[in-house]
Amino acid sequence: MTLVFLVLLVNLMIIQPSWAERKYTADPDYIELTQKLESALQQQQTETSTPELQQKISDLKFQKYILETSKNSSGVCRNQTEKTLLIYGQKSKKSSSTYDNELYLLPSGAETDDEWDCQGVYIPGEAATEGKEATPARAFKIVHGTILVATSNPQTGETEFNVPPANVFKSGEANWLIPDNLQVVLESGITTAKIND
């Protein structure tokens, strides 16, 4: 009886953590993030460390922490700006899109539902102005389990985020819809994301 109890106890101590670990270690975001972190740490050992590299390592460690500790595998996006944001989320069952996800509207003051996976935010491009180059439209990707809060900078009016991006894509760099002409996309009919009540 004692032997059976000891075997059971050892199993619970060894096997249970490995079950918990499998939850995130098989996640493609976690695998990619771990590879990027290992590469950045190797770069730090072989080269002179720069503030940019230190910031990159810090951001990657933070995102890894989110993936390892989050109880929810879905990302949550909260819009605390005064404008409606375009966010990325899972495709609807009726979707015929070839992209990995779809664009949705997130009204000012709204937060996506915990069960609905917010995957990132669309950042529109900006036309060139005097002294400033044009910037293309981009997608700000977050890792699973992230709670992203978008706010407006009071001085510049630019949208800011409380977490660093897992990635920032331009059109053609990922299988995400990143339109240059946003008006065409809006006219095609974008639905509102599933909102938390």
Order of alpha helices (4+ residues) and beta strands (2+ residues): alpha-alpha-alpha-beta-beta-beta-beta-beta-beta-beta-beta-alpha
